[in-house]
Amino acid sequence: MEERDKNRKTSAVIFDCDGVMFDSRRANIHFYNHILHHFGLPPMTVEKISFVHMHTADESIREILAGTPFVEEAQAYRWKIDYTPFIRDMVMEPGLKDLLDFLKPRVKLAVATNRSNTIGTVLSLNGLEPYFDIVVSSLDVKNPKPHPESLLKILRFFAIEPGQALYIGDSVVDSETAKGAAVPFVAYKNRSLPAAYHLERLMDVPALLSPSV
């Protein structure tokens, strides 16, 4: 973990969902393979699995069904699926609730995710909804990540400057989003990403905050 900037006052911590708050790779695999199976198509390749982990559901459907006649039909079908069973395949990151309990009285908390209509259910069923002041999904912006609109919306909501926030993510998409919004980026379990900080444990986040927090 890199040394924090002692001159920076952190007012908000913003989390990506997949790969940071949850290990959701298994859930994503089952969800999108379910859709492919519904249309009589083979399961995703390794490359497609990596793609759906980082992108919106709309983009993922278009990618995994590219070249088939089912793209628009699959887009409509995904809205009808009850996502609740797939949440059982999501594993909450160790220390997440302890971290949120520590941060909640001290800083503002937000989520910026490329999930769409599933994020509310994910947070609610895991008892995380009360922690966050604002949750911005791909449905809440015109331009999902890696466009910085989601982070800029959160900064406006909190009325803070980019340097007063931290964004914790695990992918190139997250890194580019933070760069576009000029928000210091915390790369989680991915040292290949350019970032202000690299962390391997969520409970190392408090060490990045200013002493007065």
PATORSE-588432 format. One record per residue (C-alpha): x, y, z; residue in one letter. Coordinates in pm, whole numbers, plus 50000, padded with zeros to 5 digits. Layout:
N
XYZA
...
//
This chain:
213
500005000050000M
501405033749897E
501735062350145E
498725085250152R
498825121850055D
498955139250394K
497645171850246N
494485156650102R
491265156950306K
489015128050206T
485315136050230S
483875106750032A
484745070849943V
483155056749627I
483015019349559F
482704998949245D
480504968549308C
481784938649113D
485324928649204G
485484952449501V
482424948149721M
481674913549584F
483364885649399D
480594883149140S
482374864448864R
480454832248931R
477134850848938A
477934868448611N
478884835548446I
475664818648554H
473484848548459F
474834853648108Y
475154816448037N
471514813248141H
470604838647874I
472734821047612L
471184787447702H
467694802647671H
468474810147307F
470154776847242G
473674791347232L
476904777547387P
478364791647712P
480704821547719M
484374818847636T
487024830947881V
487314863447684E
483544869747705K
483584863148080I
486224890148126S
484154914147915F
480874909948107V
482674914848439H
483524950848347M
480734962848118H
477044971348138T
474394944648084A
473394961347758D
476984960847629E
477494925347754S
474404911947577I
475504928147253R
478984913447291E
478104877647381I
475304875047124L
477094893646846A
476504877146510G
473264860346620T
469694871446542P
468794871946914F
470424904047041V
467314925647080E
465204896447200E
467854888747461A
467884925047573Q
464144922647639A
464494888547806Y
467114899948060R
464664925248206W
462234896748282K
464764875448471I
464524874548850D
468114881848951Y
467604870749311T
468804834549262P
472054847049106F
472834868449413I
473494835849601R
476554831949378D
477954865849482M
480524864449762V
480834895549978M
484434907450007E
485964899850350P
485884929950580G
483384949750373L
480804955150646K
483484962450906D
484954988650672L
481565004450604L
480805005250977D
484065024151029F
483595048050737L
479895056250776K
480235081251064P
483345096950913R
482875101750537V
480185101650271K
479715068350092L
478655060549736A
478575033149473V
479395038649105A
478695007048909T
477964995048558N
475264972448699R
471784983048593S
468514972148757N
470204945748976T
472294967849205I
469414977449435G
468524941049497T
472174931649555V
472614958849818L
469244952749985S
469544914950019L
473034918550165N
472024945250417G
474214972050256L
471604996950136E
471625018750452P
475355025550427Y
475305045050102F
474215081050050D
473945076849672I
474145047449430V
474735054849062V
474095026348819S
474345025248441S
470635034448433L
471275066948619D
473605082148358V
473605088047984K
477195075747961N
478195045648177P
481775038748283K
484495043548157P
482895077648092H
483335098148413P
479665108748431E
478845085548724S
481655099448940L
480925135248839L
477295130048940K
478395117849283I
480775147249328L
477935171449249R
475615153249488F
478125156949771F
479205191949657A
482885182549679I
485955185549458E
487465155049282P
490485154949513G
488225151049816Q
487055116449704A
488565082149653L
487255057249398Y
487955020449465I
487854997949158G
489484967249013D
489464971148634S
490744992148345V
487225005948310V
487325018348671D
490795033148628S
489745052448318E
486575064548490T
488555078448784A
491095094748552K
488345111548352G
486795125948669A
490215134948821A
489305114249129V
492225096249302P
491955059549210F
492465030449449V
493234998649254A
491904968549445Y
493784935549401K
495104946449061N
498624960349062R
498694962748682S
496444993348694L
497745029248714P
496485042549046A
497195066249331A
497085036149564Y
497054998349539H
495324977449806L
494994940349873E
492594943250170R
489544965450215L
490504972250577M
493554991150450D
491275018750320V
491175038150652P
494955043050630A
494385063950315L
492165088850496L
493505120450658S
494205118351034P
491235140851116S
488725116750959V
//
